Amino acid sequence: MTRTTTPSSSLGRAIFVGAGAGILASLIMALYAMIAGWAKGAGFFTPLYHIASLWASPNTMMASMEDGMAGNPFHFDSGPAVLGVAIHMMTAAMYGAVFGLLVARVRLGTAALAGAGLVWGAAVFALNAFIGLPIAAALFGSGDQIANMAQMAGWGTFIIEHLLYGLGLGLLVALDRRRSSAVTTAPATAAAH
């Protein structure tokens, strides 16, 4: 017995898989950002507080940076940390869902999906740095720490984070396709014997 899918159900699945892959890829991105923050002496958890300052006070971000520079890189405040993680994952899920939709009807192998993910990560970087973050700062009254997030994090760090996100996203979508293909063809192969 083989599974049949309608175009709308396959697009729904692509969006769902893209969103889930986006969330998982955001963990890779966040880990890199946190290690980079620690390495720069700005504090390990500072990137989470930086994201949280979209809706919360930037005081925790500033305290984390000050502690990092003073030799205490692990300043932790659970409320802003959870808020930062939630905002980051929701944004990553949204971008992942769009990626899933964009590549849904295109037959691409693993390497091509990884490449498409890298291109998508670069596009998300540009969109965030030059359009999305300044608009978000204006909408929520968040201030310069959001509008200038790429500059504050460091342009190199910010683009690498997004490229890692895109690469992870592309590979996870490819992994799902391989798994789905194996599940779909296995019953047909067994029936043929």
N, C-alpha and C positions, 0 to 999 in steps of 0.2 A: 504494500500500500504506500503510495507516494502522497506527499502533502501538496495540495494545490493552494496557490495564493492569488488573490486578486491584486490588481495594481494598487488599490488604496491600502490594502492590508500590508503589502510589501513596503510601501512608502511609510506607513505607520511604524512598521518594524525598523526601518532604516533610521527614522527619527529617534525611536526609543534606544536603539543600539548606539547611535551617535551620541545621544545625551549621556548614556551610561559610560561609554568610552571617554567622553569629555570629562566626566567626574573623576574617573580613574587617572586619566592623563593629567588632571589638575593636581593630583597628589605628587606626581613626578616633578611638575613645575614648582609646586610649593616647597618641596624638599630642597630643590636646587636654590630657590630664593632664600630659604632659611639658612642654608649652609653658606651662601654668598654673604648674607647679612652678618653671620658670625665671623666669617673670614675677614670682612671689612671692618670689624670691630663695632658694628652698629647694633648688635644683638640678634640672637637666633630667632626669637619670636617677633621681632620688629615688623617683618613683612605682613604678618597676620594683623597686627595692630594698625599698620598702614592701610590695609584694605578696609578694616573696620571703621576707620575714620571717615569713610563715606557717610555713615549715619551716626557715629559716636564721636565723642570728643577726641582730638588728637593727643590729649595729655598722656595716655598710656604709651602711644608710639614714641613720644618725646622722652618719657621716663625710661623706656626700654633702650633707646639710643644712648641716652646719657649713662645708664648703667653699663651698657656694652662698652662704651668708651672708657669707663672707669674700671674695667676688668671683670665685670659681672655680666657675661653675655646671656644669661638665662633668666632675665626678668620675666615673670609670668603672671598674667592676670586672666583668669578663665573666661570672664564675660566677653571682653573684647576679642579674645582669641577665638572663641566659638563663633562670634559674629563675623569675624574675618574669614573663617573657614566656610561658613554658610554662604556669604556673599561670593566668595571665590568659586565655590562649587556650583552655585546657581548660574553664575556667568559662564563657567566652563561647560556646564550642561547645555546651555543655550547655544553656544558656539559649536559644540559637538553635534547637537541636533541639526543645525544648519549644514554642517559638513556631511553628516549622514545622509541628508536629503540631497545634497549636491552630487554625491558619488553613488547614489542608490541605483541609478539606471546604467551606470558605466561599468563595463567588465574590466577590472583592473586586478593585476596580481599583487602579491605582498609588497614587492619593491616599489611598484607604481603607486600603491596606496600610501606607503611610507613617504614617498616623494610628494604626493598630493597633500599629505598631512603637513609636511615641512612648509610647502607653499602656503597652506591655510594658516599655519602658525605665524608665518611672516605677515600675512594679510591681517590677522587678528592683532598682531603687534602694532602695525601701522594704524589700523582702525582705532585701537584703544589709545595709543599714545597721542595721536593728533586730532581725534574727533570724539571718541566715546568718553574718555576720562574728563576732558574739559567740559563737555556737555553735562556729565554726571555731577561734576563739581558745581556747576552753575545751577542745576536743577535742585540739588540737595543743600546748597549753601555750604559745601564741604571745605572750600578753600584751596589754597595752592598745593597742599600735600596730595590732593587727589588730581588736580589739573596737571601738576608737574610730576606725577608719580614716576614716569620713565626716567626723568632727569635725577630725581632723588634716589631712586634705586640704582642708577647708573645705566646709561644707554646700552652698554655691552651686556650687562646682567639681564636687563629687561628683554632684549631681543633673544638671548640664549634661553631664557625661561619660556618664551613663547614658541621658539623652535622645538624645544623639548616637549612642550605640550602638543604641538602639531605632529611631531614624530610619534609620540605615544598614542595619540588619537588615531593616526593612520594605521599603525600596527595593530591596535586593538580592534579596529573595524575589519582589518584583513583577517585577524584571528577568528573573529565571529563568522566571517564569510566562509573560511575554510571549515570551521566546525559545522556550520549550517549545510554546506555542500556535502560534507561527509555523512551527515545524518540523512539528508534527502536522497543521496545516491545509494546508501547502504541497503535500504529495503528493496529498491529496484534491482540491484545487483543480486541480492539473495533470491528474489522471485525468478530471475532469469535462470538460475541453476536448478 
